[in-house]
């Protein structure tokens, strides 16, 4: 009989991957970005930077090189450089919201906190996009974020169960619980936040189950819940097909299409 202590873990640990990725995409107070400011239509208009480096490897990820080739992608920028570019573009387009996307927003705390200090002295609100791994693993991180007033955290949950999450990311199934802990930590610390769930690969029972789990985490989370669907860019479609994954629904030209 196999000794349980010698059993190989079923997947990678996103917290270990966080540390490995930070070695690649963080240098002192600088973090890697591909682009510092582009206007996006989300939230009624936002200016967003394109970061490099993530602690998950979602098979449906649209980001591609910033996630899958962080070593050879992007350049390092200081928080001041990032803020200057974001604020200049946001003023040009009349945006109140600024953000960084296409990777994990919590890598490099020193960089993030310096950036949030600059945002706090401005008229802008920063949307911190995260998969919730780091904030779920460390309650003190959420407490530190409570010091910033111009901040909203958007926690993105990948799938509706541990098993589905593992199929979508190859990460340790139990790490599925971390974004729920992140939401709890943020709410307990008084940080503005909401949840979104990737449901392209889920059935109705799964969606109901994740809604129940969010309600149990905090009833208010259901009011602001966003349900996400994949956009089948060519690289995403190829990656999904290679991994034998078929979505039940996709986002296409602003509409949800059930397949
Ligand atoms: S967490 Fe987001 S950025 Fe990271 S791999 Fe998943 S979809 Fe891509």
Boltz pocket constraint, residues with backbone or C-beta under 6 A from the ligand:
constraints:
  - pocket:
      binder: B
      contacts: [[A, 54], [A, 55], [A, 56], [A, 57], [A, 58], [A, 60], [A, 61], [A, 62], [A, 63], [A, 67], [A, 102], [A, 103], [A, 104], [A, 131]]
      max_distance: 6.0
